[in-house]
Amino acid sequence: MPLARVKSIALLGLRGDIVDIEVDISDGLPGYSLLGLPDAALLESRERVRSALQNSGATWPNKRVTVSLSPAWLHKSGSGFDLPIATALMLAQGLTPQMDLNKAIVLGELALDGSVRSIRGVLPALLSAAERGFTTAVIPMGNVVEAEGVQGIKAVGISHLRELISFIEGGAIPEKINQISEPNPFQPMVDLSEVVGQERARYALEIAAIGGHHLLLIGPPGTGKTMLAERIPTVMPPLSQTQAVEVSAIHSVAGALMSRSTDSRTPPFVSPHHTTTATAMVGGGSHFIKPGACSMAHCGVLFIDEAPECSSGVLDSLRQPLESGSVAISRAMGTVTFPADFLLVLAANPCPCGRFNGKGRTCTCSSLQIRRYLQRLSGPLMDRIDIRSFVEVPSRTELASSLVGESSLVVRERVIAAREIAAKRFSGDDWFLNSRIPARELRERFRARKEGMAFLHTELDHQRLSARGYHKVLRLAWTIADRNGVTSPGLPEVESAYHLRQGVEPR
């Protein structure tokens, strides 16, 4: 038949739209027309498809070929349409399918020899296909593992175009195609017991993990700021099934799914270099909008070392995601929203030379230099940081001691227990972390006891707290109360929360 139709998926962020790929072969001068707002990579599909067909034993029609990608108003990008275009071309030339292709999605990039190469974004594409009632997906063999997490979709892995021809004609999946590699096991993880000393910083880390509070670590070089940050995911509760799929979908769109197993329940840890750009931090792109570092850290930790060294505006670009838990990127093709609910951890030296410890002046920086250095972290950003902790230089006794601190497992059990207390308190609400309590609810339902509220009102009257800081301290107090097994925060919990936010030692 001269006309054939195959269905595929066009991704815009994490949302997939069904695309009808129609191929018409008609008499006339040989030519190839591709319609439907294709990008440059898609326009180049003609040569890839032609060579792949000829090198796989199929034929390229010596007629006029028209390929239409519908809906025509939707922008299509990427090389993932190579395989569905080749499939529609073979069907239009008389390849007889022995199976119903109306409920099948086809995705994949073609090499010139007919090999099928893996593409990014297969997981969110199949999730969208499953929502629309599709039951079969013909995808590259390299993407079969990530398709295992999609319920209701039978994934058929194809490594060469000849295998696709056999599958369509006979409907049987060759044994080698049906093999699915086992998911990667958990990688050896770091442990909190490896950190020497740092009791204050360890306590701040635990509070941050319980309530989802953003954290700033200040200390001289080599004191363990990076070690502490890298171990935060080890004390956080495992991801739920829904969270794991969402995190894997984001990494799939970014093309970074190989860095973690699709069924991994470990919260992600993302640490961009301090020279990164604002686009790399929040996401963007002209033809294909990719998620940034803050979305890659969704449900996990975003760690930025040497935070004051970041370029102007990079850290401030995180202010909106910190409040909303998502980031919206607008381009000419449309607006894409990626989830970005992460725990932000910043690390900074106390001064340009890094040797100022607040006790003895061992550094050579002037007071003006120290102020200017820390002022690179803007006031609005710092107001969104819940906890500030100074990381001390470990003493000789601590370094020589054979005593081992609490392991990540012990701390994680306390974190999980405290979160369960909060979850019971928030049953029926739209949030489950103390850091997400709305300001109105803090004023009406989740007030501290009388003496604690009196302390906060005094700090407000003396303008030592902003309105946001007032709410931040109150949320922190609830987290401390949950850790200590207290029903509601009183003066001790409120004072402790205030000291954590201000970054000072308790009196």
C-alpha positions as CSV (number, residue, x, y, z in Angstrom):
1,M,0.0,0.0,0.0
2,P,1.4,3.5,-0.9
3,L,0.2,5.0,2.5
4,A,1.2,3.8,6.0
5,R,0.9,5.2,9.5
6,V,3.1,4.5,12.6
7,K,2.8,6.1,16.0
8,S,5.6,7.6,18.1
9,I,6.1,10.1,21.0
10,A,7.4,13.7,21.0
11,L,8.7,14.8,24.4
12,L,8.4,18.3,25.8
13,G,10.0,18.1,29.2
14,L,8.5,15.1,31.0
15,R,5.3,15.2,29.0
16,G,4.9,13.1,25.9
17,D,2.5,13.8,23.0
18,I,1.5,11.1,20.5
19,V,2.8,11.8,17.0
20,D,1.3,10.1,13.9
21,I,4.0,9.4,11.3
22,E,2.4,9.1,7.9
23,V,4.3,8.1,4.8
24,D,3.0,8.4,1.3
25,I,4.8,7.0,-1.7
26,S,3.5,8.4,-5.0
27,D,4.5,8.5,-8.7
28,G,6.5,11.5,-9.8
29,L,10.1,12.7,-9.7
30,P,12.1,11.0,-6.9
31,G,12.1,13.2,-3.8
32,Y,11.7,13.3,-0.1
33,S,9.6,15.8,1.9
34,L,9.5,15.9,5.7
35,L,6.5,17.9,7.1
36,G,5.5,18.8,10.7
37,L,8.0,21.3,12.2
38,P,11.1,19.1,12.4
39,D,14.4,20.4,13.8
40,A,17.8,20.0,12.2
41,A,18.5,16.5,13.6
42,L,15.2,15.3,12.3
43,L,15.8,16.8,8.9
44,E,18.9,14.7,8.7
45,S,16.9,11.5,9.2
46,R,16.5,11.1,5.4
47,E,20.1,10.0,4.9
48,R,20.2,7.8,8.0
49,V,17.0,6.0,7.1
50,R,18.0,5.6,3.5
51,S,21.3,4.0,4.3
52,A,19.9,1.9,7.1
53,L,17.2,0.5,4.8
54,Q,19.6,-0.4,2.0
55,N,22.1,-2.0,4.4
56,S,19.3,-4.1,6.0
57,G,18.1,-5.7,2.8
58,A,15.1,-3.4,2.4
59,T,14.6,-0.9,-0.5
60,W,14.5,2.8,-0.7
61,P,11.6,3.8,-3.1
62,N,12.6,5.5,-6.3
63,K,9.5,7.6,-6.1
64,R,8.2,10.7,-4.4
65,V,8.2,10.2,-0.7
66,T,6.2,12.4,1.7
67,V,6.6,12.0,5.4
68,S,4.1,13.9,7.6
69,L,4.5,14.2,11.4
70,S,1.1,15.1,13.0
71,P,0.0,17.2,14.8
72,A,1.7,19.7,12.4
73,W,1.8,22.5,15.0
74,L,3.9,20.5,17.5
75,H,7.7,20.9,17.4
76,K,9.5,17.6,16.9
77,S,13.2,17.2,17.7
78,G,15.8,14.6,18.0
79,S,16.8,11.4,16.1
80,G,14.3,9.2,17.9
81,F,11.9,9.4,14.9
82,D,14.4,7.5,12.6
83,L,13.0,4.0,13.5
84,P,9.3,4.9,13.1
85,I,9.9,6.7,9.8
86,A,11.8,3.6,8.5
87,T,9.0,1.3,9.8
88,A,6.3,3.4,8.0
89,L,8.4,3.4,4.8
90,M,8.6,-0.4,4.8
91,L,4.9,-0.7,5.5
92,A,4.1,1.7,2.7
93,Q,6.2,-0.5,0.3
94,G,4.2,-3.6,1.1
95,L,5.6,-5.1,4.3
96,T,2.7,-7.0,5.8
97,P,2.3,-6.7,9.5
98,Q,1.1,-9.8,11.4
99,M,0.3,-7.8,14.5
100,D,-1.8,-4.8,15.4
101,L,0.5,-1.7,15.3
102,N,-2.3,0.7,16.3
103,K,-1.4,0.1,20.0
104,A,2.3,0.2,19.4
105,I,4.8,3.0,19.9
106,V,8.0,3.0,17.9
107,L,11.1,4.9,19.1
108,G,14.8,4.7,18.1
109,E,17.8,6.2,16.2
110,L,19.3,4.4,13.2
111,A,22.9,4.0,12.3
112,L,23.9,3.8,8.7
113,D,24.4,0.1,8.8
114,G,20.9,-0.5,10.2
115,S,21.8,-0.8,13.9
116,V,19.4,0.8,16.3
117,R,20.9,3.1,18.8
118,S,19.6,4.1,22.2
119,I,18.0,7.5,22.8
120,R,17.2,9.6,25.8
121,G,13.8,10.2,27.3
122,V,12.4,6.6,26.7
123,L,11.1,6.2,30.2
124,P,8.9,9.4,30.3
125,A,7.9,8.7,26.7
126,L,6.6,5.2,27.7
127,L,4.9,6.5,30.8
128,S,2.9,8.9,28.6
129,A,2.2,6.1,26.1
130,A,0.9,3.9,28.9
131,E,-1.4,6.6,30.1
132,R,-2.9,6.8,26.6
133,G,-3.6,3.0,26.4
134,F,-0.7,1.8,24.3
135,T,0.4,-1.8,25.2
136,T,3.5,-2.3,23.0
137,A,6.7,-0.3,22.6
138,V,9.4,-1.1,20.0
139,I,12.5,0.6,21.3
140,P,16.3,0.2,21.1
141,M,17.8,-2.7,23.0
142,G,19.9,-0.3,25.0
143,N,16.7,1.3,26.5
144,V,14.9,-1.9,27.5
145,V,16.1,-1.8,31.1
146,E,14.6,1.6,31.8
147,A,11.3,0.4,30.2
148,E,10.9,-2.2,32.9
149,G,9.6,0.4,35.3
150,V,6.5,1.1,33.1
151,Q,3.4,-0.9,34.0
152,G,1.2,-2.1,31.1
153,I,3.8,-1.7,28.4
154,K,5.4,-4.7,26.6
155,A,8.9,-3.5,25.6
156,V,10.4,-5.1,22.5
157,G,14.1,-4.4,22.3
158,I,15.5,-4.1,18.8
159,S,19.3,-4.0,18.0
160,H,19.1,-4.0,14.2
161,L,16.5,-3.0,11.5
162,R,16.4,-6.6,10.2
163,E,15.1,-7.8,13.6
164,L,12.3,-5.2,13.4
165,I,11.3,-6.6,9.9
166,S,11.2,-10.2,11.4
167,F,9.2,-8.9,14.3
168,I,6.6,-7.1,12.2
169,E,6.2,-10.0,9.7
170,G,6.1,-12.8,12.2
171,G,5.2,-11.2,15.4
172,A,7.7,-13.4,17.3
173,I,10.4,-11.9,19.4
174,P,13.8,-13.6,18.8
175,E,15.3,-15.0,22.0
176,K,18.2,-12.6,22.0
177,I,15.9,-9.6,21.7
178,N,13.8,-10.8,24.6
179,Q,16.8,-10.9,27.0
180,I,16.7,-8.1,29.5
181,S,19.9,-7.2,31.4
182,E,19.7,-7.1,35.2
183,P,19.5,-3.7,36.8
184,N,22.7,-2.4,38.3
185,P,23.2,-3.3,41.9
186,F,23.7,-0.6,44.5
187,Q,27.1,0.9,44.3
188,P,29.2,0.9,47.5
189,M,28.1,3.9,49.5
190,V,30.0,6.2,51.7
191,D,29.1,6.2,55.4
192,L,28.8,9.0,58.0
193,S,31.0,7.0,60.4
194,E,34.0,8.0,58.2
195,V,33.7,11.6,59.4
196,V,35.9,12.4,62.3
197,G,34.4,14.6,65.0
198,Q,32.2,17.5,63.8
199,E,29.4,16.9,66.3
200,R,27.7,20.2,65.5
201,A,27.8,19.7,61.8
202,R,26.6,16.1,62.1
203,Y,23.7,17.3,64.2
204,A,22.8,20.0,61.6
205,L,23.0,17.4,58.8
206,E,20.6,15.2,60.7
207,I,18.1,18.0,61.3
208,A,18.4,19.0,57.6
209,A,17.6,15.4,56.5
210,I,14.6,15.1,58.8
211,G,12.8,18.2,57.8
212,G,14.2,18.9,54.3
213,H,15.9,22.1,55.5
214,H,18.5,23.8,53.3
215,L,22.0,23.9,54.8
216,L,25.1,26.1,54.7
217,L,28.5,24.7,55.8
218,I,31.2,27.2,56.5
219,G,34.7,26.2,57.5
220,P,38.4,26.2,56.5
221,P,39.5,23.9,53.6
222,G,40.0,20.3,54.5
223,T,37.7,20.2,57.5
224,G,35.2,17.8,56.0
225,K,32.5,19.9,54.4
226,T,32.3,17.9,51.2
227,M,32.5,14.6,53.1
228,L,29.5,15.7,55.2
229,A,27.5,16.7,52.1
230,E,28.2,13.5,50.2
231,R,26.8,11.5,53.1
232,I,23.5,13.3,53.4
233,P,21.8,10.9,50.9
234,T,22.9,7.9,53.1
235,V,20.9,9.2,56.1
236,M,17.8,10.2,54.0
237,P,14.9,7.7,53.8
238,P,14.7,5.6,50.6
239,L,12.7,6.9,47.7
240,S,9.2,5.7,47.2
241,Q,8.3,3.9,44.0
242,T,6.6,7.0,42.6
243,Q,9.6,9.1,43.5
244,A,12.1,6.6,42.0
245,V,10.2,6.6,38.7
246,E,10.0,10.4,38.6
247,V,13.8,10.8,39.3
248,S,14.6,8.1,36.7
249,A,12.4,9.9,34.2
250,I,14.3,13.2,34.7
251,H,17.7,11.5,34.3
252,S,16.4,9.7,31.2
253,V,15.5,13.1,29.6
254,A,18.9,14.5,30.5
255,G,20.6,11.4,29.0
256,A,22.2,10.6,32.4
257,L,20.3,7.5,33.3
258,M,23.4,5.3,33.1
259,S,24.7,7.0,36.2
260,R,22.0,5.3,38.4
261,S,19.9,2.2,38.2
262,T,16.3,2.7,37.2
263,D,15.0,0.9,40.3
264,S,17.4,2.7,42.7
265,R,15.8,4.0,45.8
266,T,18.9,6.1,46.8
267,P,18.2,9.8,46.8
268,P,20.3,11.5,44.0
269,F,23.4,13.6,44.8
270,V,24.2,16.2,42.3
271,S,27.3,18.4,42.7
272,P,27.9,20.9,39.8
273,H,31.2,22.8,39.6
274,H,31.1,26.3,40.9
275,T,31.9,27.6,37.4
276,T,28.6,26.2,36.1
277,T,26.2,28.6,34.3
278,A,22.6,29.6,35.2
279,T,21.3,27.5,32.3
280,A,23.1,24.4,33.4
281,M,21.8,25.0,36.9
282,V,18.1,25.4,36.2
283,G,17.9,23.8,32.7
284,G,17.3,25.1,29.2
285,G,18.3,24.8,25.6
286,S,17.1,26.1,22.3
287,H,15.8,23.1,20.3
288,F,15.7,20.5,23.1
289,I,15.0,21.7,26.7
290,K,17.1,19.7,29.1
291,P,16.6,19.6,32.9
292,G,19.3,21.4,34.9
293,A,21.2,20.4,38.0
294,C,18.4,21.4,40.3
295,S,16.0,19.1,38.6
296,M,18.5,16.3,38.4
297,A,18.7,16.6,42.3
298,H,14.9,16.2,42.6
299,C,14.1,14.2,45.8
300,G,17.8,14.3,46.7
301,V,20.7,16.7,47.4
302,L,22.1,19.6,45.4
303,F,25.5,20.4,46.7
304,I,27.5,23.4,45.6
305,D,31.0,23.6,46.8
306,E,32.9,26.9,46.9
307,A,29.5,28.7,46.7
308,P,30.9,32.3,46.9
309,E,33.0,31.6,43.8
310,C,29.9,31.0,41.6
311,S,29.2,33.6,38.9
312,S,26.8,36.4,39.6
313,G,23.2,35.2,39.3
314,V,23.8,31.5,39.2
315,L,22.9,30.9,42.9
316,D,20.1,33.4,42.8
317,S,18.5,31.5,39.9
318,L,17.7,28.8,42.6
319,R,15.5,31.2,44.6
320,Q,12.3,30.4,42.7
321,P,12.8,26.5,42.7
322,L,13.6,26.7,46.4
323,E,10.2,28.2,47.1
324,S,8.0,26.3,44.6
325,G,9.7,22.9,44.2
326,S,9.7,23.1,40.4
327,V,11.3,25.2,37.7
328,A,9.5,26.5,34.6
329,I,11.6,27.1,31.4
330,S,10.0,29.1,28.7
331,R,11.2,29.1,25.1
332,A,9.6,29.8,21.7
333,M,8.4,26.2,21.4
334,G,6.6,26.4,24.7
335,T,7.0,26.2,28.5
336,V,8.4,23.1,30.2
337,T,8.1,22.5,33.9
338,F,10.5,20.1,35.6
339,P,10.1,19.1,39.3
340,A,12.9,20.5,41.5
341,D,12.2,19.6,45.1
342,F,15.7,19.2,46.4
343,L,17.7,19.8,49.6
344,L,20.3,22.5,48.9
345,V,23.6,22.3,50.6
346,L,26.2,25.1,50.2
347,A,29.8,25.0,51.3
348,A,32.0,28.0,51.7
349,N,35.3,29.1,53.2
350,P,35.1,31.7,56.0
351,C,37.4,34.1,54.0
352,P,39.3,34.3,50.7
353,C,42.3,32.5,52.1
354,G,40.2,30.1,54.1
355,R,42.1,30.2,57.4
356,F,39.9,32.5,59.4
357,N,38.2,30.5,62.2
358,G,36.7,33.3,64.3
359,K,38.9,32.5,67.3
360,G,42.5,33.2,66.3
361,R,43.5,35.5,63.5
362,T,45.7,33.0,61.5
363,C,44.6,34.4,58.1
364,T,45.9,37.5,56.3
365,C,42.5,38.8,55.1
366,S,41.2,42.1,56.2
367,S,37.8,42.6,57.7
368,L,36.6,44.2,54.5
369,Q,37.8,41.3,52.4
370,I,36.0,38.8,54.7
371,R,32.7,40.8,54.5
372,R,33.0,41.1,50.7
373,Y,33.7,37.4,50.3
374,L,30.7,36.3,52.2
375,Q,28.5,39.0,50.7
376,R,28.8,37.1,47.4
377,L,26.0,35.0,48.8
378,S,23.1,37.4,48.3
379,G,20.8,38.3,51.2
380,P,17.6,36.9,49.6
381,L,19.3,33.5,49.0
382,M,20.7,33.4,52.5
383,D,17.3,34.1,53.9
384,R,16.1,30.9,52.3
385,I,18.8,28.9,54.0
386,D,17.4,27.3,57.1
387,I,20.6,26.0,58.9
388,R,24.1,27.5,59.1
389,S,26.8,25.4,60.6
390,F,30.5,26.1,61.1
391,V,32.7,23.1,60.4
392,E,35.6,23.2,62.9
393,V,39.2,22.0,62.2
394,P,39.4,18.5,63.7
395,S,41.8,18.3,66.7
396,R,44.8,16.1,66.9
397,T,43.1,14.0,69.5
398,E,40.0,13.4,67.2
399,L,42.2,12.5,64.3
400,A,44.3,10.0,66.3
401,S,41.3,8.5,68.2
402,S,40.0,5.0,67.2
403,L,36.5,5.9,68.2
404,V,34.0,5.7,65.4
405,G,31.0,8.1,65.1
406,E,27.5,6.9,64.5
407,S,27.0,5.2,61.2
408,S,24.6,6.3,58.5
409,L,22.3,3.4,59.3
410,V,21.9,4.6,62.9
411,V,21.2,8.2,61.9
412,R,18.9,7.1,59.1
413,E,16.7,5.1,61.5
414,R,16.3,8.3,63.6
415,V,15.5,10.3,60.5
416,I,12.8,7.8,59.4
417,A,11.3,7.7,62.9
418,A,11.1,11.5,63.1
419,R,9.6,11.7,59.6
420,E,6.9,9.2,60.5
421,I,5.9,11.4,63.5
422,A,5.6,14.3,61.1
423,A,3.7,12.2,58.5
424,K,1.1,11.3,61.2
425,R,0.7,14.9,62.1
426,F,0.3,16.0,58.5
427,S,-2.1,13.2,57.5
428,G,-4.7,14.6,55.2
429,D,-2.5,17.6,54.2
430,D,-0.6,18.2,51.0
431,W,2.8,18.1,52.5
432,F,4.8,15.7,54.6
433,L,7.9,17.6,55.6
434,N,8.2,20.3,58.3
435,S,10.0,22.6,55.8
436,R,6.9,22.6,53.6
437,I,4.4,23.8,56.3
438,P,2.6,26.8,54.8
439,A,3.0,30.1,56.7
440,R,-0.7,30.3,57.3
441,E,-0.8,26.9,59.0
442,L,2.2,27.9,61.1
443,R,0.2,30.8,62.5
444,E,-3.0,28.9,63.0
445,R,-2.3,25.2,63.7
446,F,1.4,24.7,64.2
447,R,2.4,27.3,66.7
448,A,5.0,26.6,69.4
449,R,4.2,26.7,73.0
450,K,3.7,30.0,74.7
451,E,7.2,30.6,75.9
452,G,8.6,29.6,72.5
453,M,6.3,32.0,70.7
454,A,7.3,34.8,73.2
455,F,11.0,34.3,72.3
456,L,10.2,34.6,68.6
457,H,8.1,37.7,69.0
458,T,11.0,39.3,71.0
459,E,13.4,38.6,68.1
460,L,10.9,40.0,65.6
461,D,10.5,43.2,67.7
462,H,14.3,43.7,67.8
463,Q,14.4,43.1,64.0
464,R,16.8,40.2,64.3
465,L,14.4,38.0,62.3
466,S,12.6,38.6,59.0
467,A,9.1,37.4,58.4
468,R,10.6,34.5,56.4
469,G,13.1,33.8,59.1
470,Y,10.3,33.7,61.7
471,H,8.6,30.9,59.8
472,K,11.9,29.1,59.1
473,V,12.8,29.0,62.8
474,L,9.3,27.7,63.7
475,R,9.6,24.9,61.1
476,L,13.0,24.0,62.4
477,A,11.6,23.9,65.9
478,W,9.0,21.3,64.8
479,T,11.8,19.2,63.3
480,I,13.9,19.3,66.4
481,A,10.8,18.4,68.5
482,D,10.2,15.4,66.2
483,R,13.8,14.2,66.6
484,N,13.6,14.6,70.4
485,G,10.2,13.0,70.7
486,V,8.5,16.1,72.0
487,T,4.8,16.6,71.2
488,S,5.1,20.3,70.3
489,P,8.1,22.7,70.4
490,G,8.7,24.7,73.5
491,L,11.4,27.3,74.4
492,P,14.4,24.8,74.2
493,E,13.4,23.7,70.7
494,V,12.7,27.2,69.5
495,E,16.0,28.5,70.9
496,S,17.9,25.6,69.4
497,A,16.3,26.3,66.0
498,Y,17.1,29.9,66.3
499,H,20.8,29.1,66.9
500,L,20.9,26.7,64.0
501,R,19.5,29.3,61.7
502,Q,21.9,32.1,62.9
503,G,24.9,29.8,62.9
504,V,25.9,30.4,66.5
505,E,26.6,28.0,69.3
506,P,23.9,27.6,71.9
507,R,24.4,29.4,75.1
